[in-house]
Amino acid sequence: MHLLMCAPMLLVVGYLVVTDKAGGGAILYAVGCLAMMGAMMALMNHGPDDHSSGHRH
């Protein structure tokens, strides 16, 4: 799911780099954004595991 959300940004940056409308350094910003979003998604999946919400398993 993470790659699906980042694919449009990577495609646009790749297109801009290929057509020389943006420098090669622009891809570093896109990859940095991809890594940051991946870290946030990984951290969001690990919430507290105290089972005190009243649900029975």
C-alpha positions in Angstrom: 0.0 0.0 0.0 2.9 2.3 0.8 4.4 2.0 -2.7 1.0 2.6 -4.3 0.7 5.9 -2.5 4.2 7.0 -3.4 4.3 5.8 -7.0 2.7 8.9 -8.5 5.4 11.1 -6.9 8.2 8.9 -8.0 6.8 8.8 -11.6 6.6 12.6 -11.8 10.1 13.1 -10.4 11.4 10.4 -12.7 9.8 12.1 -15.7 11.1 15.5 -14.7 14.7 14.1 -14.3 14.5 12.3 -17.7 13.3 15.4 -19.5 15.9 17.6 -17.8 13.4 19.8 -16.2 14.8 18.9 -12.8 18.3 17.9 -11.7 19.4 14.5 -10.6 19.3 15.7 -7.0 15.5 15.8 -7.2 15.4 12.1 -7.0 17.1 12.2 -3.6 14.2 14.3 -2.2 11.7 11.7 -3.6 13.6 8.8 -2.1 13.9 10.6 1.2 10.1 11.2 1.2 9.6 7.6 0.4 11.8 6.5 3.3 10.1 9.0 5.7 6.7 7.8 4.8 7.8 4.2 5.2 9.1 4.9 8.7 5.9 6.6 9.7 3.8 3.8 8.4 6.0 1.2 10.3 5.7 3.2 13.5 1.9 3.6 13.2 1.4 -0.1 13.1 3.0 -0.7 16.5 0.5 0.8 19.0 0.2 -0.1 22.7 -0.6 -3.8 23.2 -2.3 -3.6 26.6 -5.6 -5.4 25.7 -7.5 -3.1 28.1 -10.1 -1.9 25.5 -12.7 -4.4 26.7 -12.5 -6.7 23.7 -12.3 -10.4 24.4 -10.1 -12.6 22.3 
